[in-house]
Amino acid sequence: MSGELDVDAMLERFRARAKAVRQRGIPPVEGPDRKRFVDQARVDYMDYAMVGDARASLEDGILTLRIDLRPRPDRD
């Protein structure tokens, strides 16, 4: 890989992808295809959002992503 990896920019791209999945419409499909599309969008959003929320470190050429999966406390 040429150049230095910009980890912050990478995480921002994942946040942007999560937002795009949330904002995209459902194409005019019906039945099982519609369900598959919706299910895939749900998985895509979850994957992109988790990586986008990660804390990243790059040390000695090893990229480490820490993702806190603990439930957040209720907010008033």
N, C-alpha and C positions, 0 to 999 in steps of 0.2 A: 504494500500500500504506500503510495507516494504521499508525502506531506504528513502533517500531524492531524490526528483525528480531533475534531472540535466536538467534544462530548456534549456541551451545552446546546450546540446547534442540532445535534442528533436528537437529543431529548425533545427539543422544540418541534422538530419534524414529526415525532411521534405524537406530541400533543395536538399538532395541526391535523394529523391523520385521524385521530380520535374525534376531533371536532367535525371534520368532513364527513365521517361515517354517520355521526349523529344528525347532521343537517341534510344528508342526501335523501331524496325521495325514493319511494318504492316504484319500480317500473310497472307498467301495466301487464302484470302476469297474474295468473289465477291458480288456484288449487295448490298442489304439492310444490310447484315451482315458487310460488309466493312464500310459502312457509320456509322453504330452503333459503330463499333470499333473506328473509327476516332473521332467521336463525344465524346465518353467516354474518350478517351485519352486527348482531349482538356479540358474537365471538370476536369479530374484528375490533369492535369498539373496546371490549374488555382488554384485549391484547395490547392495542395501541395506548389505551389510557394507563394501564399498569406500567408499561415501559416509560411513558411520558412522565409519570409520577415518581420514577425511580431516582435514587441518589446514586450518582455514578462517580467512579474513581478510575483513573488510568495510571497504573504503576508498573514499571518495568515491562511495558507492552501488554499488560493484562487488564482488560476492561472488566470491572466489577460493577454490577447493578444490584443495588439493595432496594427491595420492594417490600414495604411494610403492608402486610395483608391483614393485620389485626383490625377488627371493627373500630370505627371511630366512635367516640362517645357522642351521645345525643346532644344536639345543640339547641339551646332555647331561643 
